[in-house]
Amino acid sequence: MVKGDLQDADSHRRFYDEYNAVLDMPAEYYLDTIRTVFQEFLLPRGEWTVNGELVKPSAIKGVGLMTIEGELDDISGPGQTQAAHDLCSGIPKAKQKHLTVEGAGHYGIFSGRRWRETVYPQVRDFIAAHAG
């Protein structure tokens, strides 16, 4: 705004209005997810239970698996989503795909230009290739 570029400032403001929006979910669910996923690592350790039943990603079969990471992600570290491929060992490698989006942070993976030009076309094509 100091430079007089009001259009760029407005675009910046719209981006951060969306980026900083609060996700509407119960605090208990959010905190349980943080504990389960990021603090206790229950899924990769094979110790996550839901309603008393052990979660077994290796039992997943008959579907495709696509994971996506941003090269510059400041929330999910490199390899975090890609680890799902090893956990979901019942899915044939031919039905698996991983995409690392160069130059994208956590939010940029699913919004803006990189989503429209890089990620969405690959997600769309992956879904079409593995549908029904």
C-alpha positions as CSV (number, residue, x, y, z in Angstrom):
1,M,0.0,0.0,0.0
2,V,2.9,2.3,0.7
3,K,4.0,1.9,-2.9
4,G,0.5,2.8,-4.1
5,D,-0.2,-0.6,-5.5
6,L,-3.7,-0.9,-4.1
7,Q,-4.7,-3.8,-6.4
8,D,-1.8,-6.0,-5.2
9,A,-2.6,-5.0,-1.6
10,D,-6.2,-6.0,-2.0
11,S,-5.2,-9.3,-3.6
12,H,-2.9,-9.9,-0.6
13,R,-5.7,-9.1,1.8
14,R,-8.1,-11.5,0.2
15,F,-5.6,-14.3,0.3
16,Y,-4.9,-13.8,4.0
17,D,-8.6,-13.5,4.8
18,E,-9.1,-17.0,3.4
19,Y,-5.8,-18.3,4.8
20,N,-6.5,-17.2,8.3
21,A,-10.1,-18.4,8.3
22,V,-10.9,-20.6,11.3
23,L,-11.9,-24.1,10.5
24,D,-15.2,-25.0,12.1
25,M,-14.7,-28.2,14.1
26,P,-15.0,-29.2,17.7
27,A,-11.8,-28.4,19.7
28,E,-11.8,-32.0,21.1
29,Y,-11.6,-33.4,17.6
30,Y,-8.8,-31.1,16.6
31,L,-6.8,-31.7,19.8
32,D,-7.3,-35.5,19.5
33,T,-6.0,-35.3,15.9
34,I,-2.9,-33.4,17.0
35,R,-2.2,-35.8,19.8
36,T,-2.8,-38.9,17.6
37,V,-0.9,-37.8,14.5
38,F,1.8,-35.4,15.6
39,Q,2.6,-36.2,19.2
40,E,2.1,-40.0,19.6
41,F,2.5,-41.1,16.0
42,L,0.0,-43.9,16.6
43,L,-0.8,-44.7,13.0
44,P,2.8,-45.4,11.8
45,R,3.5,-47.3,15.0
46,G,0.5,-49.5,14.4
47,E,-1.2,-48.5,17.6
48,W,-4.1,-46.3,16.6
49,T,-7.5,-47.6,17.6
50,V,-10.9,-46.2,16.8
51,N,-13.9,-47.4,18.9
52,G,-11.6,-50.2,20.2
53,E,-10.6,-51.5,16.8
54,L,-7.0,-51.3,15.5
55,V,-6.7,-49.1,12.4
56,K,-4.9,-51.2,9.7
57,P,-3.9,-49.2,6.6
58,S,-2.5,-52.4,5.1
59,A,-6.0,-53.8,4.8
60,I,-7.0,-51.1,2.3
61,K,-7.4,-52.7,-1.2
62,G,-9.1,-52.0,-4.5
63,V,-8.6,-48.2,-4.6
64,G,-6.0,-45.8,-5.8
65,L,-3.8,-43.8,-3.5
66,M,-2.4,-40.3,-4.4
67,T,-0.5,-38.3,-1.9
68,I,0.6,-34.7,-2.3
69,E,3.2,-32.6,-0.5
70,G,4.4,-29.0,-0.9
71,E,8.2,-28.6,-1.3
72,L,8.1,-25.7,1.1
73,D,5.4,-27.0,3.5
74,D,5.9,-25.5,6.9
75,I,3.3,-27.8,8.6
76,S,3.8,-31.3,7.2
77,G,7.4,-32.2,6.8
78,P,8.9,-33.8,3.6
79,G,7.8,-37.5,3.3
80,Q,5.0,-37.2,5.8
81,T,2.2,-37.9,3.4
82,Q,4.3,-40.1,1.2
83,A,4.7,-42.5,4.2
84,A,1.1,-43.5,3.5
85,H,2.3,-45.6,0.5
86,D,4.3,-47.9,2.8
87,L,1.5,-48.1,5.3
88,C,-1.1,-48.9,2.6
89,S,0.8,-52.0,1.4
90,G,-2.4,-53.7,0.2
91,I,-2.6,-51.1,-2.7
92,P,-0.6,-52.2,-5.7
93,K,2.2,-49.8,-6.7
94,A,0.5,-49.4,-10.1
95,K,-2.4,-47.7,-8.3
96,Q,-0.2,-45.3,-6.3
97,K,1.1,-41.9,-7.1
98,H,3.0,-39.3,-5.1
99,L,3.4,-35.6,-6.1
100,T,5.7,-33.1,-4.5
101,V,4.7,-29.6,-5.7
102,E,7.8,-27.4,-6.2
103,G,7.6,-24.0,-4.7
104,A,4.4,-24.7,-2.8
105,G,3.8,-24.4,0.9
106,H,1.0,-26.1,2.9
107,Y,-1.8,-23.8,1.9
108,G,-0.6,-23.4,-1.7
109,I,-1.0,-27.1,-2.5
110,F,-4.8,-26.7,-2.6
111,S,-5.4,-23.1,-3.6
112,G,-4.3,-20.6,-6.1
113,R,-2.3,-20.9,-9.3
114,R,-0.3,-24.0,-8.3
115,W,-3.6,-25.8,-7.5
116,R,-5.2,-24.9,-10.8
117,E,-2.2,-25.4,-13.0
118,T,-0.2,-28.2,-11.4
119,V,-2.1,-30.1,-8.7
120,Y,-5.7,-30.2,-9.9
121,P,-5.0,-31.6,-13.4
122,Q,-3.0,-34.5,-11.8
123,V,-5.7,-35.2,-9.2
124,R,-8.4,-35.1,-11.8
125,D,-6.5,-37.5,-14.1
126,F,-5.6,-39.8,-11.2
127,I,-9.2,-40.1,-10.1
128,A,-10.3,-40.7,-13.7
129,A,-7.7,-43.4,-14.2
130,H,-8.7,-45.2,-11.0
131,A,-12.4,-44.7,-10.9
132,G,-14.6,-47.8,-10.4
